[in-house]
Amino acid sequence: MRKASAKIISLALAAAMSTSLLAGCSGGSTSKAPAESGAASQSAASGGVYDGTVTLAHSSWIGFYPLDLAVEKGFFKNHGADVKVEIIESKSDSKSALAAGKIQGIATSLDTNIMSAASGIDLQVVLALDTSSGGDGLVAKKEFKSFEDLKGKTIALDTTGGASFFWFNYLLKEKNLSMSDFDVQSMGSGDAGAAFAAGKVDAAMTWQPWLDNAKKTTFGQVLLSSSEYPGVIVDALGLSTDFVQKYPETTQAIIDGWNDAIDYMKSNPDDAYKIMSVPAGMKPDALKAACETEVQFYDKAGNKSYFGTAENKGDIYKISEFAAQLWVDTKMVSSKADIDKVLNSTFVNAAK
């Protein structure tokens, strides 16, 4: 998701602080190779318990920092898992690290996890982390009152993939429209927001702070907000299938540790956001405000509802199936991901 003002701030600060944060990879030429922490350093395990250090990668996005909180507060360890978090900004770098066994899991958007699976990365989505709830949106000139009103108009959109592209296609299906109904101008989501604020396009799919910037113009509005589409733009944790199958107890410990972190954010917000503000590179109050207005975290009950059961599948299956078909239709992958193999509801439903 990506996505919000917090994300933009964090990305800039993460680059400046890269020498003091966990070893990671930026999206540019200064990216570092992920630390060896997977197959090469595995020690013997028994009974489904991994007795090495589990490495989970994520980029600088506010929806991922409860993972850091769970590490710092010892929530993963309380359940028997030794976990560390590694900042890897580049999606291609994190996917390569997972495929090579250097890390065991990636926190990224659900649609990206589905694309990775279709591209041959053997992973399972075992946990939903957060859903965009105001961090993404469609900004448009005030004269337009609906998505359909934009037919034939210029819309700035990142057509290379990502949350904006995924959500735009979701809207197209919902409204029974096609990409050809619009004059799409391809550019990154941040650039799209800037282009709209400069009056160069009629609308743009973007994220914060460009949503607020659009409202500050004399001509702009947020026509659609991700808060109106909960469960569509979602971040999820994907773990190596081999890891999940060999170490189910450790996988469960990761899910339980996440749930403890979300509960702690509710019961002890001051301490929780103080801890998370360090990897986020933000002031605690600013991070708290961003989380409360831009995302909704999935707690234990939320995950159980979103995943559902084998007999009564939840909305994550519908969204994942849409993503699987979209990536084939747009020729971003050559084969469709098998959603029933990618999604694993076992662990969220076993959470106590």
C-alpha positions in Angstrom: 0.0 0.0 0.0 1.1 1.4 0.1 0.6 4.8 0.4 0.4 7.3 3.0 2.1 10.4 4.2 3.7 8.3 6.9 5.1 6.0 4.2 6.7 8.9 2.3 8.2 10.3 5.5 9.4 6.9 6.6 11.0 6.1 3.3 13.1 9.2 3.3 14.2 8.7 6.9 14.8 5.0 6.4 17.3 5.9 3.7 19.1 8.4 5.9 19.1 6.0 8.9 20.0 2.8 7.0 23.3 2.4 8.8 21.6 2.3 12.1 18.6 0.3 11.2 18.5 -3.5 10.6 20.4 -4.4 7.4 18.1 -3.9 4.5 17.7 -3.0 0.8 16.5 0.3 -0.6 14.9 0.5 -4.0 17.9 2.2 -5.5 21.6 1.6 -6.3 22.6 1.7 -2.6 20.5 -1.4 -1.7 22.2 -3.9 0.4 22.0 -7.7 0.2 19.8 -9.2 2.9 21.7 -10.8 5.8 22.2 -14.6 5.7 19.6 -15.9 8.1 17.8 -18.7 6.4 18.8 -22.1 5.1 22.5 -21.4 5.6 22.1 -20.7 9.3 19.4 -23.2 10.1 20.0 -25.5 12.9 18.2 -28.8 13.7 14.6 -28.5 14.7 12.0 -31.0 15.9 8.3 -31.2 16.5 7.5 -28.4 14.1 9.6 -25.8 16.0 12.3 -23.8 14.2 15.2 -23.2 16.6 17.0 -20.7 14.4 16.1 -17.0 14.0 13.2 -16.3 11.8 13.7 -13.2 9.6 10.7 -11.3 8.3 11.2 -8.5 5.8 9.1 -5.4 5.3 9.4 -2.0 3.7 8.9 1.4 5.5 5.2 1.4 5.8 3.1 2.2 8.9 1.1 -1.0 8.7 4.1 -3.2 9.3 5.5 -1.7 12.5 3.5 -3.9 14.8 6.0 -6.6 13.7 8.8 -4.5 15.1 6.8 -4.0 18.3 6.3 -7.7 18.7 10.1 -8.2 18.4 10.9 -5.4 20.9 8.3 -6.5 23.5 9.2 -10.2 23.2 5.8 -11.2 22.1 7.1 -13.7 19.5 9.5 -15.1 22.0 6.7 -15.5 24.5 5.2 -18.0 22.1 8.5 -19.7 21.3 9.7 -18.0 18.2 13.0 -16.0 17.8 12.1 -13.4 15.2 13.9 -10.4 13.8 12.7 -7.9 11.3 14.7 -6.7 8.3 13.9 -3.5 6.4 14.0 -4.3 2.6 12.4 -1.5 0.5 12.7 -3.2 -2.8 10.0 -5.8 -3.6 12.2 -7.6 -6.0 15.0 -7.8 -3.4 12.7 -9.3 -0.7 11.3 -11.8 -3.2 14.7 -12.9 -4.2 15.7 -13.2 -0.6 12.7 -15.4 0.2 13.3 -17.6 -2.9 17.0 -18.0 -1.8 16.0 -19.0 1.8 17.8 -15.9 3.2 14.5 -14.8 4.9 11.5 -16.8 5.9 8.7 -14.2 5.3 7.7 -11.0 3.6 5.1 -8.4 4.8 3.7 -6.8 1.6 0.4 -6.1 -0.1 -1.9 -9.1 -0.7 -2.0 -8.6 -4.4 1.8 -8.6 -4.5 1.9 -11.8 -2.6 -0.5 -13.3 -5.2 1.7 -12.0 -8.0 4.8 -13.5 -6.4 3.1 -16.9 -6.1 2.1 -16.8 -9.7 5.7 -15.9 -10.6 7.0 -19.1 -9.0 7.7 -17.9 -5.4 6.5 -20.8 -3.2 4.8 -19.0 -0.4 1.6 -19.1 1.7 -0.3 -16.1 3.1 -0.9 -16.9 6.7 -1.9 -13.5 8.2 -3.6 -10.3 7.3 -1.8 -7.3 8.7 -3.8 -4.1 7.8 -6.2 -2.7 5.3 -6.0 0.8 3.9 -8.6 2.9 5.6 -8.1 6.4 4.2 -4.5 6.2 3.1 -5.4 5.7 -0.5 -7.9 7.5 -2.7 -9.1 8.8 -6.0 -8.8 12.6 -6.2 -10.7 14.5 -8.9 -11.9 17.9 -9.8 -15.0 19.1 -8.0 -17.1 19.1 -11.1 -17.0 15.2 -11.1 -19.5 13.6 -8.8 -18.9 9.9 -9.4 -16.3 7.5 -10.8 -18.5 7.1 -13.9 -18.3 10.9 -14.5 -14.6 10.5 -15.3 -15.2 8.5 -18.5 -13.0 10.1 -21.2 -11.1 12.2 -18.8 -7.4 12.2 -17.9 -6.5 10.0 -14.9 -3.0 9.7 -13.6 -2.3 6.1 -12.6 0.6 3.9 -11.9 0.0 1.1 -14.5 3.1 -0.9 -13.5 1.2 -2.6 -10.6 0.8 -1.8 -6.9 -2.1 -0.8 -4.8 -3.4 2.1 -6.9 -3.4 -0.1 -10.1 -5.0 -3.0 -8.2 -7.8 -0.8 -6.7 -8.4 1.0 -10.0 -9.1 -2.3 -11.7 -11.3 -3.4 -8.8 -13.3 -0.2 -9.4 -13.5 -0.9 -13.1 -15.0 -4.3 -12.5 -17.4 -3.0 -9.9 -18.6 -0.2 -12.2 -18.6 -2.5 -15.3 -16.1 -0.2 -17.1 -12.7 -0.8 -18.8 -9.4 1.0 -18.9 -10.1 2.2 -22.4 -13.0 4.2 -21.1 -10.5 6.7 -19.6 -7.5 8.7 -20.8 -5.0 7.0 -18.5 -1.7 8.8 -18.0 0.9 6.4 -16.6 3.1 7.6 -13.7 4.0 6.7 -10.2 1.3 7.2 -7.5 3.2 10.1 -5.9 3.8 11.7 -9.2 0.1 11.2 -10.0 -0.9 13.1 -6.9 1.6 15.9 -7.8 0.2 16.1 -11.3 -3.3 16.5 -10.0 -2.3 19.2 -7.5 -0.6 21.0 -10.4 -3.9 20.9 -12.4 -2.3 18.8 -15.1 -4.9 15.9 -15.0 -8.6 15.6 -14.2 -8.1 12.9 -11.6 -5.4 10.7 -10.0 -5.2 7.5 -8.0 -2.8 8.3 -5.2 -2.2 8.2 -1.5 -1.3 10.5 1.4 -0.2 13.3 1.6 -1.6 13.9 -1.9 -5.2 13.3 -0.8 -4.9 16.1 1.7 -3.0 18.2 -0.8 -5.8 17.8 -3.3 -8.4 19.1 -0.8 -6.2 22.1 -0.2 -6.5 23.2 -3.9 -9.4 25.3 -5.0 -10.5 22.7 -7.5 -9.8 19.3 -5.9 -11.6 16.7 -3.8 -11.2 13.1 -2.7 -13.8 11.4 -4.9 -13.3 8.0 -3.4 -11.4 6.9 -0.3 -10.1 3.5 0.6 -12.1 3.8 3.8 -15.1 3.0 1.7 -13.5 -0.3 0.5 -12.2 -2.1 3.6 -10.5 -5.4 2.9 -9.6 -4.5 -0.7 -6.2 -2.9 -0.3 -4.6 -5.2 2.2 -1.2 -6.0 3.6 -0.5 -9.6 4.5 2.3 -11.8 5.7 3.6 -14.4 3.3 5.9 -17.2 4.6 7.9 -19.7 2.7 5.7 -22.8 2.1 8.6 -25.0 3.1 8.9 -23.2 6.3 5.2 -23.3 7.1 5.1 -27.1 6.4 8.2 -27.9 8.4 7.6 -25.5 11.4 3.9 -25.2 12.0 4.4 -24.4 15.7 6.7 -21.6 14.9 4.3 -20.3 12.3 1.6 -20.3 14.9 3.9 -18.4 17.3 4.4 -15.7 14.7 0.6 -15.2 14.3 0.1 -15.2 18.1 2.9 -12.7 18.6 1.3 -10.4 16.0 -2.0 -10.6 17.9 -0.3 -9.7 21.1 1.2 -6.7 19.5 -2.1 -5.4 18.2 -3.7 -6.0 21.6 -0.8 -4.1 23.2 -1.3 -1.1 20.9 -4.9 -0.9 22.2 -4.0 -1.3 25.9 -0.8 0.6 26.0 -0.8 3.0 23.0 1.8 5.5 24.4 4.5 2.8 24.9 3.6 1.0 21.7 3.8 4.0 19.4 7.0 5.1 21.2 8.6 1.8 20.3 7.3 1.7 16.8 8.3 5.4 16.1 12.0 4.3 16.2 11.9 2.1 13.1 9.3 4.4 11.5 11.5 7.4 11.9 8.5 9.4 13.1 7.4 11.1 16.3 5.1 8.8 18.3 2.1 11.2 18.0 2.5 11.5 14.3 2.7 7.8 13.8 -0.3 7.2 16.0 -2.3 9.8 14.1 -1.3 8.2 10.7 -2.2 4.7 11.9 -5.6 5.8 13.2 -6.6 7.7 10.0 -5.0 5.7 7.3 -5.1 2.0 8.2 -7.1 -0.5 10.1 -5.1 -3.3 11.7 -6.3 -6.9 11.7 -6.5 -8.3 15.2 -7.3 -11.9 16.1 -11.0 -11.6 15.5 -10.5 -9.5 12.3 -8.2 -12.2 10.8 -10.6 -15.0 11.6 -13.4 -13.1 9.9 -11.3 -12.0 6.9 -10.0 -15.6 6.3 -13.1 -17.5 7.2 -13.0 -21.3 7.3 -12.6 -24.0 4.8 -16.4 -24.4 4.8 -17.1 -20.7 4.8 -14.3 -18.8 3.1 -13.9 -15.1 3.9 -13.4 -12.1 1.8 -9.6 -12.6 1.4 -10.4 -15.4 -1.0 -12.5 -13.1 -3.2 -9.9 -10.4 -3.3 -7.1 -12.9 -3.9 -9.0 -14.5 -6.7 -9.6 -11.1 -8.3 -5.8 -10.3 -8.0 -4.9 -13.7 -9.5 -7.0 -13.2 -12.5 -6.0 -9.5 -12.9 -2.3 -10.3 -13.1 -3.0 -12.8 -15.8 -5.3 -10.5 -17.8 -2.8 -7.7 -17.7 0.0 -10.1 -18.7 2.0 -9.3 -15.7 2.3 -13.0 -15.1 1.9 -15.9 -17.5 0.0 -18.3 -15.2 -2.7 -17.9 -12.6 -1.9 -18.4 -8.9 -3.8 -21.3 -7.2 -5.5 -19.3 -4.4 -6.4 -22.4 -2.4 -2.7 -23.2 -2.2 -1.5 -19.7 -1.5 -4.0 -18.9 1.3 -3.7 -20.8 4.6 -6.3 -20.0 7.2 -5.1 -22.7 9.6 -3.1 -20.5 11.9 -5.4 -17.5 12.3 -8.2 -19.9 13.1 -6.1 -21.7 15.7 -5.1 -18.5 17.5 -6.3 -18.6 21.1 
